[in-house]
Amino acid sequence: MIEYIDRRTGKAEVEVIEGKEMLRWAYETNSGRLFMNLIGKNKGLSLLYGAFCKSFLTKGKIKPFIKRMNIDMSEALLENPEEYASFNDFFTRHLKPDSRMIHIDPKSVVSPADGRILVYQSIEKDRLIQVKGKSSPLSSILNNHELSEYFSGGSAAVIRLAPSDYHRFHFPVNGIPQKAQLINGDYYSVNPCALKTVEHIYCRNKRMTTLIDTFEMDKMAMVEVGATMVGSIVQTYYPGAPASKGAEKGYFQLGGSTVILLFRSGSIKWHSDLIENTNNGYETLVKMGEAVAGAIT
């Protein structure tokens, strides 16, 4: 059972996990772990399944998924499931412009995605916490010694997107983004049951890192991490062009995924409710555009 705090109500909720039994087999049994290490983590399987889910043959999966995951289709630009050409078309759906409010204070940091967030005011000893008891070296996540030195001791957030979430990601601040740097890797799940059993997932999975020269604070980094059955990470922004907070940066195709935010020490302060929930071992459900931190002036 995975519990998180719904920020809107302040109450603990139990997450509905897509493919729960398969995940438990893959990461909690010897045969499942063997399969994941030999086949499941590899790019080929995820790309093959991703290609299948772009087919019109998968349209029949959409309505049952919406019902099972209790997805609010009134937020979607296309509310009728029949309007989507495939499951992947639905998975990467656009929302109506007014379905997410972007916090306008120029000194605020907003959530770049719908998802479950953990925040860390200080990254200790070059390590980003994966889950309680496990961590990943920041230098390995970024695959860049100079950048890891720059952000070491700084602040971080990890936003986990479940399969039922809106899967487009957006800019958390106003700034000028550089070109995204691809780091090839594996395709392990980012569900907590996998995070608890597989070491250094954020270092091992495929990911893309973008440096952003912010207008209100020091340079920050945004890292998109792929996962099992994620066909690709697609960037839709223009490197070098000014980007507004809340503007679309890209999207994940299929599966659960993760976005990591990194800030230099002393540049931002996470909101107290997020810090408290993280310290108590809970992720907090947030929506894209919600303020999650503020610049330290």
C-alpha positions as CSV (number, residue, x, y, z in Angstrom):
1,M,0.0,0.0,0.0
2,I,1.3,3.4,-1.0
3,E,0.0,6.4,1.0
4,Y,0.4,10.1,0.0
5,I,-0.9,13.4,1.3
6,D,-3.4,15.2,-0.9
7,R,-2.4,18.8,-0.5
8,R,-5.9,20.1,-1.2
9,T,-7.4,18.3,1.7
10,G,-4.4,17.6,3.9
11,K,-5.6,14.0,4.2
12,A,-3.7,10.7,3.6
13,E,-4.9,8.8,0.5
14,V,-4.1,5.4,-0.8
15,E,-2.7,5.4,-4.4
16,V,-4.4,3.3,-7.0
17,I,-1.5,1.4,-8.7
18,E,-1.8,0.3,-12.3
19,G,-0.4,-3.2,-12.8
20,K,0.1,-3.7,-9.0
21,E,0.5,-7.4,-9.1
22,M,2.9,-7.3,-12.1
23,L,5.0,-4.6,-10.2
24,R,5.2,-6.7,-7.1
25,W,6.2,-9.8,-9.1
26,A,8.9,-7.8,-11.0
27,Y,10.5,-6.2,-8.0
28,E,9.7,-8.4,-5.0
29,T,10.3,-11.9,-6.3
30,N,13.5,-13.7,-7.5
31,S,12.0,-14.6,-10.9
32,G,10.7,-11.1,-11.4
33,R,14.0,-9.4,-10.5
34,L,15.8,-11.8,-12.9
35,F,13.3,-10.8,-15.7
36,M,13.8,-7.1,-15.0
37,N,17.6,-7.4,-15.0
38,L,17.8,-9.4,-18.2
39,I,14.9,-8.0,-20.2
40,G,12.5,-5.6,-18.5
41,K,15.0,-2.8,-17.9
42,N,16.1,-2.7,-21.5
43,K,15.1,-0.1,-24.1
44,G,13.8,-2.6,-26.6
45,L,10.8,-3.8,-24.6
46,S,9.7,-0.2,-23.6
47,L,10.0,1.0,-27.2
48,L,8.1,-2.0,-28.5
49,Y,5.2,-1.5,-26.1
50,G,5.3,2.2,-26.7
51,A,5.0,1.6,-30.5
52,F,2.0,-0.7,-29.8
53,C,0.2,1.9,-27.7
54,K,0.5,4.4,-30.6
55,S,-1.7,2.0,-32.6
56,F,-5.5,2.5,-33.1
57,L,-5.8,-1.1,-31.7
58,T,-5.3,0.4,-28.2
59,K,-8.2,2.8,-28.3
60,G,-10.2,0.2,-26.3
61,K,-7.9,0.6,-23.4
62,I,-8.8,4.2,-22.8
63,K,-12.2,4.1,-21.2
64,P,-11.5,1.3,-18.8
65,F,-8.3,3.1,-17.7
66,I,-10.1,6.3,-17.1
67,K,-12.7,4.5,-15.0
68,R,-10.1,2.4,-13.1
69,M,-7.9,5.5,-12.3
70,N,-10.8,7.9,-11.7
71,I,-9.4,10.5,-14.2
72,D,-11.3,13.8,-14.4
73,M,-11.7,14.2,-18.1
74,S,-13.4,17.6,-17.7
75,E,-9.9,19.0,-17.4
76,A,-8.8,17.6,-20.8
77,L,-8.9,19.6,-24.0
78,L,-10.6,16.6,-25.6
79,E,-13.1,15.3,-23.0
80,N,-14.5,12.5,-25.1
81,P,-12.3,9.3,-25.0
82,E,-13.4,8.5,-28.5
83,E,-11.6,11.5,-29.9
84,Y,-8.2,10.0,-29.1
85,A,-6.5,8.0,-31.9
86,S,-4.6,5.6,-29.5
87,F,-3.8,5.0,-25.9
88,N,-0.6,7.0,-26.3
89,D,-2.5,9.9,-27.8
90,F,-4.7,9.9,-24.7
91,F,-1.7,9.5,-22.4
92,T,0.0,12.6,-23.7
93,R,-3.3,14.6,-23.7
94,H,-3.4,18.3,-23.4
95,L,-5.4,20.1,-20.7
96,K,-7.7,23.0,-21.1
97,P,-5.8,26.3,-20.6
98,D,-7.8,27.2,-17.4
99,S,-7.5,23.7,-15.8
100,R,-4.2,24.7,-14.0
101,M,-3.6,28.0,-12.4
102,I,0.1,29.2,-12.5
103,H,1.3,31.0,-9.4
104,I,2.3,34.4,-10.8
105,D,4.7,35.7,-8.1
106,P,8.0,36.0,-9.9
107,K,9.8,34.8,-6.8
108,S,7.9,31.6,-6.5
109,V,8.8,28.1,-7.8
110,V,5.9,26.1,-9.1
111,S,5.5,22.4,-9.6
112,P,6.5,21.4,-13.1
113,A,4.0,18.6,-13.3
114,D,1.0,16.8,-11.7
115,G,2.5,14.3,-9.3
116,R,3.7,13.3,-5.9
117,I,6.5,15.4,-4.5
118,L,9.3,15.0,-2.0
119,V,11.5,18.0,-1.1
120,Y,14.9,18.3,0.4
121,Q,16.2,21.6,1.7
122,S,19.8,20.4,1.7
123,I,21.4,17.6,-0.4
124,E,23.9,16.1,2.0
125,K,27.2,14.6,0.8
126,D,26.3,14.6,-2.9
127,R,23.4,12.3,-2.4
128,L,19.7,12.7,-3.4
129,I,17.3,10.5,-1.4
130,Q,15.6,7.9,-3.6
131,V,13.3,6.6,-0.8
132,K,14.0,6.3,2.9
133,G,17.1,4.2,3.4
134,K,18.3,4.5,-0.2
135,S,19.9,7.4,-2.1
136,S,21.5,8.2,-5.4
137,P,24.8,10.1,-6.0
138,L,24.1,13.5,-7.5
139,S,27.2,13.3,-9.6
140,S,25.9,10.1,-11.2
141,I,22.4,11.5,-11.8
142,L,23.9,14.6,-13.6
143,N,26.8,12.6,-15.1
144,N,28.8,15.9,-14.7
145,H,31.3,16.5,-11.9
146,E,31.2,20.3,-12.4
147,L,27.4,20.5,-12.1
148,S,27.3,18.1,-9.1
149,E,29.8,20.4,-7.3
150,Y,27.6,23.4,-8.2
151,F,24.4,21.9,-6.8
152,S,26.0,19.9,-3.9
153,G,24.5,21.0,-0.6
154,G,21.7,22.7,-2.5
155,S,17.9,22.0,-2.5
156,A,16.0,19.4,-4.5
157,A,12.6,18.1,-5.3
158,V,11.5,14.8,-6.7
159,I,8.1,14.7,-8.5
160,R,6.9,11.2,-9.3
161,L,4.2,11.0,-12.0
162,A,2.0,7.9,-11.8
163,P,0.5,6.4,-15.0
164,S,-2.8,8.1,-14.3
165,D,-1.4,11.6,-14.1
166,Y,-1.2,14.3,-16.8
167,H,2.1,13.6,-18.4
168,R,3.3,16.9,-19.8
169,F,5.9,18.8,-17.9
170,H,6.4,22.6,-17.6
171,F,8.9,25.2,-16.5
172,P,9.0,25.8,-12.7
173,V,10.5,29.3,-13.0
174,N,11.0,32.1,-15.5
175,G,14.3,31.9,-17.3
176,I,16.3,30.9,-20.3
177,P,16.7,27.1,-20.7
178,Q,19.8,25.6,-22.4
179,K,19.6,22.6,-24.7
180,A,18.6,19.4,-22.9
181,Q,21.4,16.8,-22.5
182,L,20.5,13.2,-23.0
183,I,21.9,10.5,-20.7
184,N,21.1,7.1,-22.0
185,G,20.2,4.4,-19.5
186,D,17.9,1.6,-18.3
187,Y,14.1,1.6,-18.0
188,Y,13.3,0.5,-14.4
189,S,10.0,1.5,-12.9
190,V,9.9,4.6,-10.6
191,N,7.1,3.2,-8.5
192,P,8.0,3.1,-4.8
193,C,8.1,-0.7,-4.8
194,A,10.9,-0.5,-7.4
195,L,12.7,2.4,-5.6
196,K,12.8,0.4,-2.5
197,T,14.5,-2.6,-4.1
198,V,16.7,-1.3,-6.9
199,E,19.8,0.8,-6.1
200,H,20.4,4.1,-7.8
201,I,17.4,4.1,-10.2
202,Y,17.8,7.8,-10.9
203,C,21.4,7.2,-11.9
204,R,20.6,4.1,-14.0
205,N,17.5,5.2,-16.0
206,K,17.4,7.2,-19.2
207,R,17.2,10.9,-18.4
208,M,17.5,14.4,-19.8
209,T,19.1,17.4,-18.0
210,T,18.3,21.0,-18.7
211,L,20.1,24.0,-17.1
212,I,17.9,27.1,-16.7
213,D,19.3,30.6,-16.2
214,T,16.6,31.9,-14.0
215,F,15.5,35.6,-13.8
216,E,15.0,35.6,-10.0
217,M,17.6,33.2,-8.5
218,D,20.7,31.3,-9.4
219,K,20.9,28.8,-12.2
220,M,18.8,25.6,-11.6
221,A,18.6,22.2,-13.2
222,M,15.6,20.2,-14.3
223,V,16.0,16.4,-14.9
224,E,13.4,14.3,-16.5
225,V,13.8,10.6,-15.7
226,G,12.2,7.9,-17.9
227,A,10.9,4.6,-16.6
228,T,9.6,1.2,-17.7
229,M,7.3,1.4,-20.8
230,V,8.1,5.1,-21.3
231,G,8.7,5.2,-25.1
232,S,10.5,8.5,-25.0
233,I,11.1,11.8,-23.3
234,V,10.0,14.5,-25.8
235,Q,11.2,18.1,-25.5
236,T,8.9,20.8,-27.0
237,Y,10.6,24.0,-25.9
238,Y,13.2,26.2,-27.8
239,P,16.6,26.2,-26.2
240,G,18.0,29.7,-25.7
241,A,14.6,31.4,-25.9
242,P,13.1,33.0,-22.7
243,A,10.5,30.6,-21.1
244,S,7.7,31.7,-18.8
245,K,6.8,29.8,-15.7
246,G,4.2,27.2,-16.5
247,A,5.0,27.1,-20.2
248,E,5.2,23.6,-21.6
249,K,8.7,22.1,-21.7
250,G,7.9,18.6,-23.0
251,Y,6.1,15.3,-22.3
252,F,6.6,11.7,-21.4
253,Q,5.2,9.0,-23.7
254,L,3.6,6.2,-21.7
255,G,4.3,4.9,-18.2
256,G,5.2,6.5,-14.9
257,S,8.1,9.0,-14.8
258,T,9.9,11.4,-12.6
259,V,11.0,15.1,-12.7
260,I,13.9,16.2,-10.4
261,L,14.5,19.9,-9.6
262,L,17.9,21.1,-8.4
263,F,18.7,24.5,-6.9
264,R,21.9,26.0,-5.5
265,S,22.4,26.3,-1.8
266,G,20.6,29.3,-0.3
267,S,18.6,30.2,-3.3
268,I,15.1,28.8,-2.5
269,K,13.0,27.6,0.5
270,W,10.5,24.8,0.1
271,H,7.0,25.3,1.6
272,S,6.7,24.1,5.1
273,D,3.9,21.6,4.5
274,L,6.0,19.8,1.8
275,I,9.0,19.7,4.2
276,E,6.9,18.3,7.0
277,N,5.2,15.6,4.9
278,T,8.6,14.6,3.4
279,N,10.1,14.4,6.9
280,N,7.2,12.2,7.9
281,G,7.8,9.8,5.0
282,Y,4.9,11.0,2.8
283,E,4.8,12.2,-0.8
284,T,2.4,15.2,-1.3
285,L,0.1,15.2,-4.3
286,V,0.5,18.5,-6.2
287,K,-0.7,19.9,-9.5
288,M,1.3,21.7,-12.1
289,G,1.5,25.4,-11.5
290,E,1.1,25.2,-7.7
291,A,3.7,27.2,-5.7
292,V,6.0,24.8,-3.9
293,A,8.9,27.1,-3.0
294,G,10.0,30.7,-2.9
295,A,13.3,32.5,-3.7
296,I,15.4,33.5,-0.8
297,T,16.1,37.2,-1.1
